[in-house]
Amino acid sequence: MKVSYNWLSQYVDLSGVTPEELAEKLTRSGVEVESVEHLNKGISDVVVGYVAAKEKHPNADKLNVCQVDVGTGENLQIVCGAPNVDVGQKVPVAIVGAKLPNDVKIKRAKLRNVESQGMICSAKELGMNDKLLPKEIQEGILVLPESLHLGQPIEQVLGLNDVVLELGLTPNRSDCLSMIGAAYEVAAILNREVKLPEFNVKEESDIIEDRVHIKIDAPDHCRRYMARLISGVTLAPSPLWMQNYLMAAGIRPINNVVDITNYCMMEAGQPLHAFDYKAVSGGNIVVRLAKDGEKIVTLDDVERTLDSEMLLITDGTKPIGIAGVMGGANSEVTEGTCNILLESANFVGSSIRKTSRKLGLRSEASLRFEKEVDPKAVEFALDRAASLMAELAGGKVARGIAQSVVEIPDDKSVTLGMGRLNKFLGTSLSIEEVTGIFDRLSFPYQVEVNNIHVTVPTRRQDIEREEDLFEEVARLYGYDHIPTTMPFGDNTLGMLTRSQMLRRTIRQTLTSVGLDEVITYSLTTPGNLNDFMNIYGETHSISLAMPMSEERSVLRTNMLPHLLETAAYNINRKQRDIAIFELGNVFMAEEETLTKLPREKLTLGGLLCGHRVAEHWTEKTAPVDFYLVKGMLDALFDRLGIAGVEYHPVKNLAGMHPGRTAQILLQGKPAGYIGQVHPIMQQKYEVEESYVFQLSVESLLELATIHPGMVSLPRYPAISRDIAVLVDREVTAGKLQETVEQSAGHLLESVRIFDVYVDDRLGVNKKSVALACTYRDPEKTLTDEEVQEVHERVVGALAAQCGAELRK
């Protein structure tokens, strides 16, 4: 919302307050001012002049030599190249010594040997936003109204002495989408009175009941519809003061009738629309829902196809406007318009919002209706516009108002308790101080002991309960005046929950082993959904109702496609060594038609490709492999204190290499998988040999125990024993390690596999596995006999459970 400082001063006394100071006060009170723009971009000594004579330049076909009167008693000779300059015009003239924007200084000059004593200016040369002016004016000098006096400073004439404050309003502050609403806010801040415009509707034509009939067939979408009939209007440019205010608000002036509707909308916040009465069949207005497939050509000459949820204004036979959004071209006010049917209505905000979004069409009117305008401004804005049309367009207002009413909301009554207010704010405000704030807000109230019964005007749609009044008191009392206090009550020190702590541990651990965290889109393309196995089982895809693109049209069920896309993005930019992980949600649907909300599953995914050791003269490069990724996960499981980790080879996992993939089991339950991406998938995603993992974070959080951060240093020495056993190739190293841990008992500190040897000379389908076992007793020094006893028990268990033969 752009607020003109000069326009605002019509409703509230701003004396002694600069625009910058006002912006600061508004922002401190909770209405953010995003920018303060001075419309004068640095012009001075530019005045109103009169073109008394014009003749062609003797040495240039496209230049004219003009004699211009600026009220000094002597004409100035000015050479001008504008195609639209002509005798009898009043124009802005920069005299010698004048300054224009961008530090342009006007001096005496000769153009093709003819002296020029100034410059006739265009709107753009004056620093104005010429996009808000008619095209013919954009391409030439600015022609001013004939009623202006010669020598008048152009800053006053064109409103360039104004300052525009742009408000960054939150959705609840629709009251400040009008000049009067902003005036109430400023008056409350400055503790001054609001001066509402005074006007009188002079009704002097026929009775409107005989000529206009209104019917609301969609009462759930339209609460009230009012109309006035103004006959005999003459279309012409609106007064310059009105044009200046509209342009300051970012609205392009069109003609006096349209400008009046826009002016009153910006003033009162109530959108209005002017129909050409002769285009409204029989003077009938029927407000109804559109039919599926019904069409209308709007004022922007675009044909719109409607559906049964969109509200229409019709004349009983044809649509003449999309309610609250844009009028129809078939009822547009044109130069031949003589009689105006003026609409002012209260439409339901959700209905207008839905229509606007479906059509992709937003207007100043729809913006206000969407946020719920003041329902009591309907009649005020209608009468204000009718009086201006009579004054500025020569119209005659018919007697009476045609209307149809479903409901007119009353002012709300909210009770504020002083005890609750002071407890809530941590203040000790008195009733007099609080009621003084309500006086400033123009909120009527009644005091009853320690309660204040406040009547909230309908312009403040955002205030519905006691806490809303607390906010009003706090912001106008001044947030910086509220004392700082310590919290009290049965509070505990803030700390992370177990889930938060474990998620942080997961991130820290993976980062410490060399992975970088990434955050990718939760939306993906349908073609990627089934590329990899979903660790949570079968699920249905979840499509967006209104996707921005096909690439982001469904919710992901898997982490790996986006990690591969991230890898491809980096590889295409010459970054080939990639080690990344993501901790995020995937989305599961139990049924194809979403009658239930989808389940969100927190999932951990990771990807490595390229080299784990960069090329360096001190050592050879080492490519990423399965065991590097497995080691990183082992470090994570160890940090989380998860025991019973198993890796089982699997061959038919979607998207994964059949010989280099394993399912991960945590304490016997499937929790995810690890392995190499299938070469076909690597080709699809345009990546090199890549290794990935995907884990259910729910399983990690359920089983995590978390080791203590520190353990005591051992006081007694350890004894190591190595075992080399011959086993079948199908026996996994994990099975051997698990057998050793179970059979050795509490004296075993660690077991590590340090060698695997495969050769046909060992026997058919045989392999040799070497394990290093470390034994330690925390209470004493172990003897060889004690270690040997445990060691023999380990060897026996390996033979019995794994079929292992001890190699000599």
C-alpha positions in Angstrom: 0.0 0.0 0.0 1.5 3.3 -1.1 0.4 6.2 1.1 0.8 9.8 -0.1 2.0 12.1 2.7 0.1 15.0 1.2 -3.1 13.0 0.7 -2.8 11.6 4.2 -2.6 15.1 5.6 -6.1 15.7 4.3 -7.4 13.3 7.0 -5.0 13.9 10.0 -2.9 16.8 11.1 0.8 15.9 10.2 2.3 19.3 11.2 5.6 18.9 13.0 6.1 15.3 11.8 8.4 14.7 8.8 7.7 11.7 6.5 10.8 10.0 7.8 9.7 10.5 11.4 6.2 9.2 10.6 7.7 6.1 8.9 9.8 5.4 12.0 6.7 5.8 14.3 4.6 3.5 12.1 7.3 0.8 12.0 7.7 1.0 15.7 4.0 0.5 16.2 3.9 -2.6 14.1 3.0 -1.3 10.6 6.2 -1.6 8.7 7.2 1.1 6.2 9.3 -0.5 3.5 10.4 2.6 1.8 10.1 6.4 1.8 10.1 7.9 -1.7 10.4 11.6 -2.4 8.6 12.3 -5.7 10.8 15.4 -6.3 13.9 13.8 -7.8 15.9 17.0 -7.6 14.0 19.6 -9.7 14.0 23.3 -9.1 13.0 26.4 -11.1 10.6 24.6 -13.3 7.4 26.6 -13.8 4.2 26.6 -15.8 4.6 28.2 -19.2 2.4 29.1 -22.2 3.4 28.3 -25.8 2.6 31.6 -27.5 4.1 30.9 -30.9 5.8 28.1 -32.8 7.8 28.0 -36.0 10.0 25.5 -37.7 13.7 25.6 -36.9 15.5 27.0 -40.0 18.3 24.4 -39.8 16.5 21.2 -38.6 13.3 19.5 -39.8 12.5 17.9 -36.4 13.0 21.0 -34.2 10.6 23.8 -33.5 11.4 27.3 -32.2 8.8 28.3 -29.6 8.0 31.5 -27.9 7.0 30.7 -24.3 5.5 33.0 -21.7 6.4 32.0 -18.1 4.7 35.0 -16.5 7.7 37.3 -16.3 6.4 39.7 -19.0 8.9 38.6 -21.6 8.7 35.5 -23.8 11.5 33.0 -23.8 12.8 31.5 -27.0 13.1 27.8 -26.6 14.1 25.2 -29.1 12.0 22.0 -28.7 12.0 18.7 -30.5 8.8 17.2 -29.1 6.4 16.2 -31.8 3.3 17.2 -29.7 4.3 20.8 -28.8 1.8 23.3 -30.1 0.6 26.8 -29.8 -1.9 27.4 -26.9 -0.5 24.7 -24.7 0.5 25.2 -21.1 3.6 23.2 -20.4 6.3 22.7 -17.7 9.3 24.9 -18.5 12.8 24.6 -17.0 14.2 28.2 -17.2 17.9 29.0 -17.3 19.4 28.0 -14.0 16.9 25.2 -13.4 17.8 21.8 -12.1 16.4 18.5 -13.3 16.9 14.9 -12.0 20.3 13.3 -12.3 21.9 16.7 -11.6 21.0 18.1 -15.1 21.4 21.9 -15.1 19.7 24.1 -17.7 21.9 26.7 -19.4 21.6 29.1 -22.3 22.5 27.1 -25.4 22.5 27.2 -29.2 20.9 24.4 -31.1 21.8 24.5 -34.8 22.8 28.2 -34.4 19.5 29.2 -32.8 19.5 30.3 -29.2 17.4 28.4 -26.6 16.6 30.0 -23.2 15.3 27.0 -21.4 13.6 23.6 -21.9 10.1 22.4 -22.3 9.9 19.2 -20.3 8.3 15.8 -20.6 7.1 13.8 -17.6 10.1 11.5 -17.7 12.5 14.5 -17.7 10.7 15.7 -14.5 11.4 12.4 -12.8 7.8 11.2 -13.0 6.8 7.6 -13.5 5.6 8.1 -17.1 4.3 4.5 -17.3 1.3 5.8 -15.3 0.5 8.4 -18.0 -1.2 7.9 -21.4 1.1 6.6 -24.2 0.7 9.8 -26.2 2.0 11.9 -23.2 4.9 9.4 -22.7 6.3 10.1 -26.1 6.3 13.9 -25.9 6.2 16.9 -23.6 3.7 17.0 -20.7 0.7 19.1 -21.6 -0.9 20.8 -18.5 -4.5 21.9 -17.9 -5.4 25.3 -19.2 -6.6 26.5 -15.8 -3.1 26.7 -14.3 -1.5 30.1 -13.7 1.7 31.1 -15.5 4.8 30.9 -13.4 3.4 28.4 -10.9 6.2 26.1 -9.5 5.7 22.7 -11.2 6.3 20.8 -7.9 3.0 22.0 -6.5 1.1 21.6 -9.8 2.2 18.0 -10.3 2.4 16.9 -6.7 6.1 16.5 -6.9 6.4 18.0 -3.4 4.8 14.8 -2.1 6.4 11.9 -0.3 5.2 8.3 -0.7 5.4 5.8 2.2 5.1 2.2 1.1 3.6 0.1 3.8 4.5 -3.6 4.1 1.2 -4.8 5.5 0.6 -8.2 7.1 -2.6 -10.0 5.9 -4.5 -9.1 9.0 -4.1 -5.3 8.6 -6.5 -4.8 5.7 -7.7 -1.6 7.4 -4.6 0.1 6.3 -5.3 -0.6 2.6 -7.1 2.7 2.5 -6.1 6.3 3.2 -8.8 6.7 5.9 -7.6 3.4 7.5 -4.0 4.6 7.5 -5.2 8.0 8.9 -6.8 6.2 11.9 -3.6 4.4 12.5 -1.5 7.6 12.2 -3.9 9.5 14.4 -3.7 6.9 17.1 0.1 7.0 17.0 0.3 10.8 17.1 -2.7 11.2 19.4 -4.6 13.4 16.9 -8.1 13.4 15.5 -9.2 11.9 12.2 -10.9 14.4 9.8 -13.3 12.4 7.5 -14.2 14.0 4.2 -17.4 16.1 4.2 -19.7 15.7 1.3 -23.4 15.8 0.3 -25.1 13.7 -2.3 -27.4 15.9 -4.2 -30.2 13.7 -5.5 -32.0 15.4 -8.3 -33.0 12.9 -11.0 -35.5 10.0 -11.3 -36.2 7.5 -8.5 -33.8 4.7 -8.9 -36.3 2.0 -7.9 -38.0 2.4 -11.3 -34.7 1.9 -13.2 -32.4 -0.5 -11.3 -33.3 -3.9 -9.7 -30.8 -6.0 -7.8 -31.0 -9.7 -6.8 -28.4 -11.8 -5.0 -28.7 -15.5 -6.0 -25.4 -16.4 -4.2 -25.9 -15.3 -0.6 -22.9 -17.3 0.6 -20.7 -15.3 -1.7 -22.2 -11.8 -1.5 -23.4 -10.2 1.7 -24.6 -6.9 0.3 -24.9 -5.2 -3.1 -25.7 -1.5 -3.5 -26.0 0.7 -6.6 -26.6 4.3 -7.5 -27.6 5.7 -10.9 -25.8 8.8 -12.2 -27.1 10.2 -15.4 -25.8 12.8 -17.8 -22.1 12.4 -17.0 -19.5 13.9 -19.3 -16.3 12.0 -19.6 -13.1 14.1 -19.4 -9.8 14.1 -17.7 -10.1 14.2 -13.9 -8.7 17.2 -12.0 -4.9 17.3 -11.7 -5.0 17.0 -7.9 -6.9 13.7 -8.2 -4.5 12.4 -10.9 -1.5 13.3 -8.7 -2.9 11.4 -5.8 -3.7 8.4 -7.9 -0.3 8.3 -9.5 1.3 8.6 -6.1 -0.7 5.4 -5.2 0.6 3.7 -8.3 -2.7 3.9 -10.3 -2.8 5.3 -13.8 -5.5 8.0 -14.4 -8.0 7.2 -17.2 -10.9 9.6 -17.1 -13.0 11.4 -14.5 -15.5 8.5 -13.9 -13.0 5.7 -13.6 -10.6 7.9 -11.6 -13.3 8.7 -9.1 -14.0 5.0 -8.5 -10.3 4.4 -8.0 -9.9 7.5 -5.8 -12.8 6.4 -3.5 -11.4 2.9 -3.4 -8.0 4.2 -2.2 -9.7 6.6 0.2 -12.2 4.3 1.9 -10.7 0.9 1.0 -14.0 -0.2 -0.7 -13.7 -1.2 -4.3 -16.3 0.3 -6.7 -17.2 -0.4 -10.3 -18.9 1.8 -12.9 -21.1 0.1 -15.5 -22.4 1.8 -18.7 -26.1 1.8 -17.8 -27.2 1.2 -21.4 -25.2 -2.1 -21.4 -27.1 -3.4 -18.4 -30.3 -4.9 -19.8 -33.4 -3.5 -18.1 -31.3 -2.1 -15.3 -31.2 -5.6 -13.8 -28.3 -6.8 -11.6 -28.2 -10.4 -10.7 -25.3 -11.7 -8.6 -24.9 -15.4 -9.2 -22.3 -18.2 -9.6 -21.0 -18.8 -13.1 -21.8 -22.0 -15.0 -18.9 -24.4 -15.9 -17.4 -23.2 -19.1 -19.2 -19.9 -19.2 -17.0 -17.1 -20.8 -16.6 -13.4 -20.4 -14.2 -10.9 -22.0 -12.8 -8.7 -19.2 -11.7 -5.1 -19.4 -8.2 -6.2 -20.5 -9.7 -7.7 -23.6 -8.9 -11.3 -22.5 -11.6 -14.0 -22.8 -11.9 -15.8 -19.4 -13.4 -19.2 -19.0 -15.2 -19.6 -15.7 -16.4 -22.4 -13.5 -19.2 -22.9 -11.0 -17.2 -21.6 -8.0 -16.7 -18.1 -9.5 -19.0 -15.2 -8.7 -20.5 -13.2 -11.6 -22.3 -9.9 -12.0 -24.9 -10.3 -14.7 -27.9 -8.4 -16.0 -30.0 -11.5 -16.0 -29.1 -12.4 -19.6 -25.3 -12.0 -19.9 -22.3 -11.6 -17.5 -21.1 -8.0 -17.2 -18.3 -8.5 -14.7 -16.4 -10.9 -12.5 -17.4 -10.0 -9.0 -14.6 -8.2 -7.1 -12.0 -8.9 -9.7 -12.6 -7.1 -13.0 -15.5 -5.7 -15.0 -16.6 -7.0 -18.4 -15.6 -5.3 -21.7 -19.3 -5.3 -22.8 -20.3 -2.9 -20.0 -17.1 -0.7 -20.0 -17.4 3.1 -19.6 -16.5 4.7 -22.9 -16.5 8.2 -24.5 -20.1 7.5 -25.5 -21.3 6.7 -22.0 -23.9 9.1 -20.6 -25.4 7.2 -17.7 -23.5 5.3 -15.0 -24.6 2.4 -12.8 -22.3 2.6 -9.8 -21.7 -0.6 -7.9 -20.5 -0.9 -4.3 -20.7 -4.4 -2.7 -19.5 -6.6 0.1 -18.2 -9.9 -1.3 -16.9 -12.8 0.7 -13.1 -12.7 0.7 -12.6 -16.4 0.3 -14.8 -16.4 -2.8 -12.9 -13.6 -4.5 -9.5 -15.1 -3.5 -10.4 -18.4 -5.1 -11.6 -16.7 -8.3 -8.6 -14.5 -8.5 -6.2 -17.4 -8.1 -7.9 -19.7 -10.6 -7.9 -17.0 -13.2 -4.4 -15.8 -12.4 -5.9 -12.3 -12.3 -5.2 -9.9 -9.4 -6.4 -6.3 -9.2 -6.5 -3.6 -6.6 -10.1 -4.5 -6.0 -9.5 -8.2 -5.6 -6.5 -7.5 -3.3 -8.9 -5.6 -0.9 -11.8 -8.0 -1.1 -9.5 -11.0 -0.4 -8.4 -9.5 2.9 -12.0 -8.6 3.9 -12.9 -4.9 3.6 -14.9 -2.9 6.1 -18.6 -4.0 5.5 -19.8 -0.6 6.6 -17.7 1.3 4.0 -20.0 0.0 1.2 -22.5 2.9 1.5 -19.9 5.5 2.5 -17.8 4.9 -0.6 -20.9 4.7 -2.9 -22.2 8.1 -1.7 -18.7 9.6 -1.8 -18.2 8.5 -5.4 -21.7 9.7 -6.4 -21.1 13.2 -5.0 -17.8 13.4 -6.8 -19.4 12.3 -10.1 -22.0 15.0 -9.7 -19.3 17.6 -8.9 -16.5 16.6 -11.4 -18.4 14.9 -14.2 -21.6 16.9 -14.3 -23.8 14.0 -13.4 -27.2 13.9 -11.8 -27.7 11.4 -9.0 -31.0 9.5 -9.0 -33.0 9.6 -5.9 -32.4 6.6 -3.6 -30.2 3.6 -3.5 -30.9 0.2 -5.1 -29.7 -2.6 -2.9 -30.0 -6.2 -1.8 -28.8 -7.2 1.7 -28.0 -10.6 3.0 -26.3 -9.4 6.2 -24.6 -6.4 7.6 -22.1 -7.4 10.3 -22.3 -5.4 13.6 -19.4 -4.0 15.5 -17.8 -6.7 17.7 -17.7 -6.4 21.5 -14.5 -7.6 23.3 -13.9 -7.5 27.0 -10.4 -6.7 28.3 -9.4 -7.6 31.9 -6.8 -5.3 33.4 -5.3 -8.0 35.5 -4.8 -10.3 32.5 -3.5 -7.4 30.4 -0.7 -6.5 32.9 0.2 -10.1 33.6 0.4 -10.7 29.9 2.5 -7.7 29.1 4.5 -7.6 32.4 3.3 -4.0 33.0 1.4 -2.1 35.6 -0.8 0.1 33.4 -3.7 1.9 34.9 -7.3 1.9 33.5 -6.8 5.5 32.5 -3.7 4.7 30.5 -5.5 1.9 28.7 -8.7 3.8 28.0 -6.5 6.6 26.7 -5.1 4.2 24.1 -8.6 3.2 23.1 -9.6 6.8 22.7 -6.6 7.3 20.4 -7.8 4.3 18.4 -11.4 5.6 18.2 -12.7 2.4 19.9 -15.8 3.1 22.0 -15.7 1.4 25.4 -17.3 1.1 28.8 -15.5 0.5 32.1 -16.8 -1.9 34.6 -14.6 -2.3 37.7 -11.4 -3.8 36.3 -12.9 -4.8 33.0 -13.1 -2.6 29.8 -15.8 -3.6 27.4 -14.5 -2.4 24.0 -16.6 -2.0 20.9 -14.4 -2.8 17.9 -15.4 -0.9 14.7 -15.9 -3.1 11.6 -12.9 -1.5 9.9 -10.7 -3.5 12.3 -11.5 -7.0 11.1 -8.3 -8.3 12.7 -9.5 -7.8 16.3 -11.6 -10.7 17.5 -10.5 -11.6 21.1 -8.9 -10.2 24.2 -5.4 -11.0 23.2 -5.8 -8.8 20.1 -6.6 -5.9 22.3 -3.5 -6.7 24.4 -1.5 -6.3 21.1 -3.1 -2.9 20.4 -2.3 -1.6 23.9 1.3 -3.0 23.7 2.1 -1.5 20.3 0.6 2.0 21.0 2.0 2.1 24.5 5.4 1.3 22.9 7.2 -2.0 22.9 10.3 -0.2 24.0 8.4 1.1 27.1 7.5 -2.4 28.3 9.9 -3.3 31.1 12.2 -6.3 30.8 11.3 -9.0 33.3 12.5 -12.5 34.0 10.1 -15.4 33.4 8.5 -16.9 36.5 6.6 -20.0 37.4 7.4 -23.7 37.4 9.7 -23.5 34.4 12.6 -25.8 33.6 15.8 -25.0 31.7 15.5 -25.4 28.0 17.2 -28.4 26.5 17.1 -30.6 23.4 14.7 -33.5 23.3 16.1 -36.9 22.8 15.1 -36.9 19.1 16.7 -33.4 18.5 19.9 -34.5 20.3 20.1 -37.7 18.2 19.5 -35.9 14.9 22.2 -33.4 15.8 24.5 -36.3 16.6 23.8 -38.0 13.3 24.7 -34.7 11.4 27.8 -34.2 13.5 29.0 -37.7 13.0 28.5 -37.8 9.3 30.1 -34.4 8.9 33.1 -35.6 11.0 33.7 -38.5 8.6 33.8 -36.2 5.6 30.3 -35.9 4.3 28.6 -32.5 3.5 25.0 -32.0 4.3 22.6 -30.9 1.5 19.0 -29.9 1.4 17.0 -30.9 -1.7 13.5 -30.4 -2.9 10.7 -32.5 -1.3 9.0 -32.4 -4.7 10.1 -34.5 -7.7 9.0 -35.7 -11.1 6.8 -38.8 -11.4 9.4 -40.5 -13.6 11.9 -40.7 -10.7 9.5 -42.2 -8.1 10.2 -45.9 -8.7 13.9 -45.7 -9.7 15.0 -47.0 -6.3 13.5 -49.3 -3.7 11.4 -47.5 -1.0 12.7 -48.8 2.4 9.2 -48.3 3.8 7.4 -50.7 1.4 4.9 -50.0 -1.4 3.3 -46.6 -1.5 1.1 -44.5 -3.8 2.3 -41.3 -5.3 1.1 -38.0 -3.9 0.5 -35.4 -6.6 0.1 -31.7 -6.2 -3.2 -30.1 -7.2 -1.5 -27.1 -8.8 2.2 -27.9 -9.6 4.4 -25.1 -10.9 6.1 -27.6 -13.2 6.1 -31.3 -14.1 9.6 -31.6 -12.5 8.1 -30.7 -9.1 4.7 -32.2 -9.3 4.8 -35.1 -6.8 6.1 -35.6 -3.3 9.2 -37.8 -3.0 9.1 -41.3 -1.6 12.9 -41.8 -1.8 16.0 -39.7 -1.0 18.3 -41.1 -3.7 17.0 -39.4 -6.9 17.6 -35.9 -5.6 21.1 -36.9 -4.2 22.0 -38.2 -7.7 20.7 -35.0 -9.3 22.8 -33.0 -6.9 25.8 -35.1 -7.8 25.2 -34.6 -11.5 24.9 -30.8 -11.0 28.3 -30.8 -9.3 29.9 -33.1 -11.9 28.7 -30.9 -14.7 30.6 -28.1 -13.0 33.9 -30.0 -12.8 33.5 -31.1 -9.1 33.8 -34.9 -9.4 34.7 -35.8 -5.8 31.4 -35.8 -4.0 30.4 -36.9 -0.5 27.0 -35.7 0.6 24.1 -36.7 2.9 20.6 -35.4 3.6 18.4 -35.8 6.6 14.8 -35.1 5.5 11.3 -36.4 5.0 9.8 -38.7 2.4 6.1 -39.0 2.0 4.0 -42.2 2.1 0.3 -42.6 1.0 -1.6 -45.7 2.0 -4.3 -45.2 -0.7 -4.4 -43.8 -4.2 -7.2 -41.3 -3.4 -5.9 -39.2 -0.6 -8.7 -39.4 2.1 -6.0 -39.4 4.8 -3.0 -37.2 5.3 0.2 -38.8 4.0 2.7 -40.1 6.5 6.0 -38.3 6.7 9.0 -40.5 7.3 12.3 -39.0 8.5 15.0 -40.6 6.3 18.8 -40.5 6.0 20.4 -40.7 2.6 23.9 -40.4 1.4 26.0 -40.5 -1.8 29.7 -40.8 -2.5 31.5 -40.8 -5.9 34.9 -39.9 -7.3 37.9 -40.2 -5.0 38.2 -40.4 -1.3 41.8 -39.2 -1.4 42.6 -36.3 -3.6 45.5 -36.5 -6.0 48.7 -35.5 -4.2 52.5 -36.2 -4.7 52.7 -37.8 -1.3 50.2 -40.5 -1.9 48.1 -42.2 -4.6 44.5 -41.3 -5.3 41.9 -43.8 -3.9 38.5 -44.2 -5.4 35.4 -44.4 -3.4 34.2 -48.0 -2.8 31.6 -50.0 -0.9 33.8 -50.5 2.2 34.5 -46.8 2.6 30.7 -46.1 2.8 30.2 -49.1 5.1 32.9 -47.8 7.4 31.2 -44.4 7.6 28.0 -46.1 8.6 29.8 -48.3 11.1 31.2 -45.1 12.7 27.6 -43.7 12.9 26.2 -46.9 14.5 29.0 -46.9 16.9 28.5 -43.3 17.9 24.8 -43.9 18.4 25.5 -47.0 20.4 23.6 -49.3 18.2 24.7 -53.0 18.5 23.7 -55.9 16.3 24.4 -54.4 12.9 24.2 -56.8 10.0 24.9 -56.4 6.3 23.2 -59.0 4.1 23.9 -59.2 0.4 20.9 -58.6 -1.9 20.7 -59.0 -5.7 17.3 -57.7 -6.8 17.1 -54.2 -5.3 15.6 -51.7 -7.7 18.2 -49.2 -9.0 21.1 -51.0 -7.2 24.0 -53.1 -8.5 23.2 -56.8 -8.0 26.6 -57.7 -6.8 27.6 -54.7 -4.7 24.5 -54.1 -2.5 23.6 -55.1 1.0 20.5 -54.7 3.2 21.2 -53.2 6.6 19.6 -55.0 9.6 19.6 -53.4 13.0 19.1 -55.9 15.7 17.4 -58.2 13.2 15.0 -55.6 11.7 15.5 -54.1 8.2 16.5 -50.5 8.4 17.8 -49.6 4.9 20.4 -50.5 2.4 23.8 -49.6 1.1 25.5 -50.3 -2.2 26.5 -49.1 -5.7 24.0 -47.5 -8.0 23.2 -49.7 -11.0 25.1 -48.6 -14.1 21.8 -48.0 -16.0 20.8 -45.6 -13.3 24.2 -44.0 -13.3 23.7 -43.4 -17.0 20.2 -42.0 -16.5 21.3 -39.5 -13.9 24.6 -38.8 -15.7 26.9 -39.6 -12.8 30.0 -41.7 -12.4 30.3 -44.8 -10.3 28.4 -43.9 -7.2 27.8 -45.5 -3.8 24.7 -44.7 -1.8 22.9 -45.5 1.5 19.5 -45.0 2.8 18.3 -45.5 6.4 15.1 -45.2 8.4 15.9 -42.5 11.0 13.0 -43.8 13.1 15.0 -47.1 13.5 18.1 -45.2 14.4 16.3 -43.1 17.0 14.5 -46.2 18.5 17.7 -48.2 19.0 20.2 -45.5 19.8 21.8 -45.6 23.3 24.6 -43.0 22.8 28.0 -43.8 24.2 29.2 -41.5 27.0 31.5 -38.7 25.7 34.5 -39.8 27.8 35.7 -43.2 29.1 38.5 -43.9 31.6 41.9 -44.7 30.3 42.8 -48.4 30.9 44.9 -49.2 33.9 46.0 -52.7 32.9 47.6 -53.9 29.6 45.8 -55.7 26.8 46.8 -59.0 25.2 46.2 -59.6 21.5 45.6 -62.9 19.7 45.3 -63.4 16.0 43.2 -66.1 14.4 43.3 -67.2 10.8 40.4 -69.5 9.8 39.3 -71.3 6.7 35.6 -71.0 5.9 33.1 -71.3 3.1 32.9 -68.2 0.9 29.2 -67.8 1.8 30.1 -67.2 5.4 30.1 -63.4 6.0 32.8 -61.6 7.9 30.1 -60.1 10.0 29.0 -63.6 11.1 32.5 -64.5 12.2 32.9 -61.3 14.1 29.5 -61.8 15.8 30.5 -65.3 16.8 33.7 -64.1 18.4 31.9 -61.4 20.3 29.3 -63.8 21.7 31.7 -66.5 22.7 34.6 -64.5 24.2 32.6 -62.9 27.0 33.4 -59.7 28.9 37.2 -60.0 28.5 37.0 -59.3 24.8 37.7 -55.5 24.2 37.6 -55.6 20.4 37.7 -57.9 17.3 38.9 -56.7 13.9 39.1 -58.4 10.6 42.4 -57.5 9.0 42.7 -59.9 6.1 40.6 -61.9 3.6 42.3 -64.2 1.2 40.6 -66.1 -1.6 42.3 -68.8 -3.7 41.2 -72.1 -5.3 44.3 -73.7 -3.7 42.6 -73.2 -0.3 39.9 -75.6 -1.5 36.7 -75.5 -3.5 34.6 -72.4 -2.5 36.9 -71.6 0.4 38.4 -68.4 1.8 40.8 -67.4 4.5 39.8 -64.8 7.1 42.2 -63.3 9.7 40.8 -61.7 12.9 42.7 -59.7 15.5 41.2 -60.2 19.0 42.1 -57.8 21.9 41.5 -59.0 25.5 41.6 -56.8 28.6 40.4 -57.0 32.2 39.6 -53.6 33.7 40.3 -54.9 37.2 43.6 -56.7 36.8 46.4 -57.9 34.5 45.4 -60.9 32.5 47.6 -64.0 32.5 48.4 -66.1 29.4 46.5 -69.0 30.8 43.3 -66.9 31.1 43.6 -65.5 27.6 44.4 -68.9 26.2 41.2 -70.3 27.8 39.0 -67.7 26.3 40.8 -68.0 23.0 40.2 -71.7 22.7 36.5 -71.1 23.5 36.4 -68.6 20.6 38.1 -71.1 18.2 35.6 -73.8 19.2 32.6 -71.5 18.7 33.9 -70.6 15.2 34.2 -74.2 14.3 30.8 -75.1 15.6 28.8 -72.2 14.4 30.6 -71.2 11.2 32.3 -74.4 10.1 35.7 -72.7 10.5 39.0 -74.6 10.4 42.0 -73.1 12.1 44.8 -72.5 9.7 48.2 -73.6 10.9 
